[in-house]
């Protein structure tokens, strides 16, 4: 009986040993294959093989060039499609504000020039429809001059802001293309954790923090 148990135990240990050796061999083979794949630019993650994307040094300049030609095109090149409506909303708002102020500026300027020419038929002379009375307009010449200067100032400011938004669209495409190629490989890691070790001379514990960086 004891011999049978010993034989069974020996046979069981032999199977476990053989299985462990096979697992170690398989693991070594997998590690070797993964190392070879990484050298070829292929990443193995969670059992899936993924081709590592090559860095394109011209991508940022291409993205900026496309956005300079047509706002939002660089964002499409970077596959940041959700930014395109934001780009057009921002630039479109700037263009709209510029156009509105330019229209008012033209209206007040035209009326002011006709006043100076001696006419009384501009749209601001008789706003209340009380009748055209020469020399007593509803909106004075000084008010017309102040209005056209104000709308001119607001129009120029809107133009500057719109140009700034256009430039920001180019800068965003360029920077985004740079960030998309930033190295976020899984081989790069940083671990920050506490540690405890004992002094070999007096056996006193030493506490501290360890920072481990893997490349």
C-alpha positions as CSV (number, residue, x, y, z in Angstrom):
1,X,0.0,0.0,0.0
2,X,2.8,2.4,1.0
3,X,4.7,1.5,-2.1
4,X,1.6,2.3,-4.3
5,X,1.2,5.7,-2.6
6,X,4.8,6.5,-3.0
7,X,4.7,5.5,-6.7
8,X,1.6,7.6,-7.2
9,X,3.1,10.6,-5.4
10,X,6.3,10.2,-7.5
11,X,4.3,10.0,-10.7
12,X,2.3,13.1,-9.7
13,X,5.4,15.1,-8.9
14,X,6.9,14.0,-12.2
15,X,3.9,15.3,-14.1
16,X,4.0,18.6,-12.3
17,X,7.7,19.0,-13.0
18,X,7.2,18.2,-16.7
19,X,4.3,20.7,-16.9
20,X,6.3,23.4,-15.2
21,X,9.2,22.9,-17.6
22,X,6.9,23.1,-20.6
23,X,5.3,26.3,-19.2
24,X,8.7,27.8,-18.7
25,X,9.7,26.8,-22.2
26,X,6.6,28.2,-23.7
27,X,7.0,31.5,-21.7
28,X,10.6,31.7,-22.9
29,X,9.5,31.2,-26.4
30,X,6.7,33.8,-26.2
31,X,9.2,36.3,-24.6
32,X,11.6,35.6,-27.4
33,X,9.0,36.1,-30.1
34,X,7.7,39.3,-28.4
35,X,11.3,40.7,-28.3
36,X,11.8,39.9,-32.0
37,X,8.5,41.5,-32.8
38,X,9.3,44.7,-30.9
39,X,12.6,45.0,-32.8
40,X,10.5,44.9,-36.0
41,X,8.2,47.6,-34.7
42,X,5.4,45.3,-33.7
43,X,3.7,45.5,-30.3
44,X,2.1,42.5,-28.6
45,X,-0.5,43.5,-26.1
46,X,-3.0,41.3,-24.4
47,X,-2.5,38.5,-26.9
48,X,-3.1,40.9,-29.9
49,X,-0.4,41.9,-32.4
50,X,-0.5,45.6,-33.3
51,X,1.8,47.3,-35.7
52,X,3.6,50.2,-34.1
53,X,3.0,53.4,-36.0
54,X,6.1,55.1,-37.4
55,X,6.8,58.7,-36.5
56,X,6.2,61.0,-39.4
57,X,8.3,64.2,-38.8
58,X,6.4,66.0,-41.5
59,X,3.0,65.4,-40.0
60,X,2.9,68.6,-37.9
61,X,3.9,70.8,-40.8
62,X,1.3,69.1,-43.0
63,X,-1.4,69.6,-40.5
64,X,-0.5,73.3,-40.1
65,X,-0.4,73.7,-43.9
66,X,-3.8,72.1,-44.4
67,X,-5.4,74.3,-41.7
68,X,-3.8,77.4,-43.3
69,X,-5.4,76.5,-46.7
70,X,-8.8,75.6,-45.2
71,X,-9.6,76.0,-41.5
72,X,-10.4,72.6,-39.9
73,X,-8.7,70.6,-42.6
74,X,-5.6,70.1,-40.3
75,X,-7.9,68.8,-37.6
76,X,-9.4,66.3,-40.0
77,X,-5.9,65.3,-41.0
78,X,-5.2,64.6,-37.3
79,X,-8.5,62.7,-37.0
80,X,-9.8,65.2,-34.5
81,X,-13.1,65.5,-36.2
82,X,-14.9,66.9,-33.1
83,X,-12.7,70.0,-33.3
84,X,-13.9,71.0,-36.8
85,X,-17.3,72.4,-35.6
86,X,-15.5,74.4,-32.9
87,X,-13.1,75.9,-35.4
88,X,-15.9,77.0,-37.8
89,X,-18.1,78.2,-34.9
90,X,-15.2,80.4,-33.6
91,X,-14.1,81.8,-36.9
92,X,-17.7,82.1,-38.2
93,X,-18.6,84.2,-35.1
94,X,-15.7,86.5,-35.7
95,X,-16.6,87.0,-39.3
96,X,-20.3,87.6,-38.4
97,X,-19.4,90.2,-35.8
98,X,-17.1,91.9,-38.3
99,X,-19.8,92.0,-41.0
100,X,-22.4,93.4,-38.6
101,X,-20.2,96.2,-37.4
102,X,-19.0,97.0,-41.0
103,X,-22.6,97.3,-42.1
104,X,-23.4,99.8,-39.3
105,X,-20.2,101.7,-40.0
106,X,-21.1,102.1,-43.7
107,X,-24.6,103.3,-42.8
108,X,-23.5,105.9,-40.4
109,X,-20.6,107.0,-42.6
110,X,-22.9,107.4,-45.6
111,X,-25.4,109.5,-43.6
112,X,-22.6,111.7,-42.1
113,X,-21.2,112.4,-45.6
114,X,-24.6,113.4,-46.9
115,X,-25.1,115.7,-44.0
116,X,-21.8,117.4,-44.7
117,X,-22.9,117.7,-48.4
118,X,-26.0,119.5,-47.3
119,X,-28.6,116.8,-47.8
120,X,-31.5,116.0,-45.4
121,X,-32.5,112.6,-46.8
122,X,-30.4,110.1,-44.8
123,X,-32.1,107.4,-42.7
124,X,-31.2,109.0,-39.4
125,X,-32.5,112.5,-40.0
126,X,-36.1,111.7,-39.3
127,X,-36.2,108.5,-37.3
128,X,-39.4,109.4,-35.4
129,X,-41.3,110.3,-38.7
130,X,-42.1,113.7,-37.3
131,X,-41.3,115.4,-40.5
132,X,-38.0,116.6,-41.9
133,X,-37.1,119.9,-40.3
134,X,-33.9,121.4,-41.8
135,X,-31.4,122.1,-39.0
136,X,-33.1,119.8,-36.4
137,X,-32.4,116.2,-37.2
138,X,-33.3,113.4,-34.8
139,X,-29.7,112.2,-34.8
140,X,-27.1,115.0,-34.9
141,X,-24.0,115.2,-37.0
142,X,-21.8,114.6,-33.9
143,X,-23.8,111.5,-33.0
144,X,-23.3,110.2,-36.5
145,X,-19.6,110.8,-36.3
146,X,-19.4,109.1,-32.8
147,X,-21.4,106.1,-34.1
148,X,-19.3,105.5,-37.2
149,X,-16.1,105.7,-35.1
150,X,-17.4,103.2,-32.6
151,X,-18.5,100.7,-35.2
152,X,-15.3,101.2,-37.0
153,X,-13.3,100.4,-33.8
154,X,-15.5,97.3,-33.1
155,X,-15.1,96.2,-36.7
156,X,-11.4,96.4,-36.6
157,X,-11.3,94.6,-33.3
158,X,-13.5,91.8,-34.7
159,X,-11.1,91.5,-37.6
160,X,-8.1,91.2,-35.3
161,X,-9.9,88.5,-33.2
162,X,-10.9,86.6,-36.3
163,X,-7.3,86.6,-37.6
164,X,-6.2,85.4,-34.2
165,X,-8.7,82.5,-34.3
166,X,-7.5,81.6,-37.7
167,X,-3.9,81.5,-36.5
168,X,-5.0,79.5,-33.4
169,X,-6.6,77.0,-35.7
170,X,-3.2,76.5,-37.5
171,X,-1.3,76.3,-34.2
172,X,-3.8,73.8,-32.8
173,X,-3.4,71.5,-35.8
174,X,0.4,71.7,-35.5
175,X,0.6,71.1,-31.8
176,X,-2.0,68.3,-31.9
177,X,0.0,66.5,-34.6
178,X,3.1,66.7,-32.4
179,X,1.3,65.3,-29.4
180,X,-0.2,62.4,-31.4
181,X,3.3,61.2,-32.1
182,X,4.4,61.6,-28.5
183,X,6.0,58.3,-27.3
184,X,3.5,56.5,-25.0
185,X,5.0,53.1,-25.5
186,X,4.1,50.5,-22.8
187,X,7.9,50.0,-22.3
188,X,8.1,53.4,-20.8
189,X,6.8,53.3,-17.2
190,X,7.4,55.0,-13.8
191,X,6.7,53.5,-10.4
192,X,6.8,55.5,-7.2
193,X,6.3,53.5,-4.0
194,X,7.5,53.3,-0.4
195,X,10.1,50.8,0.7
196,X,11.4,49.3,4.0
197,X,14.9,48.0,4.5
198,X,16.9,47.0,7.6
199,X,20.4,48.3,8.5
200,X,22.8,45.3,8.3
201,X,24.8,46.6,11.2
202,X,22.2,47.5,13.9
203,X,19.1,46.0,12.3
204,X,17.2,49.2,12.6
205,X,14.5,49.7,9.9
206,X,15.0,52.4,7.3
207,X,11.9,53.9,5.6
208,X,11.9,55.8,2.3
209,X,10.4,56.2,-1.2
210,X,11.6,54.5,-4.3
211,X,11.3,55.8,-7.8
212,X,11.7,53.2,-10.6
213,X,11.8,54.3,-14.2
214,X,11.8,51.6,-17.0
215,X,12.8,52.3,-20.6
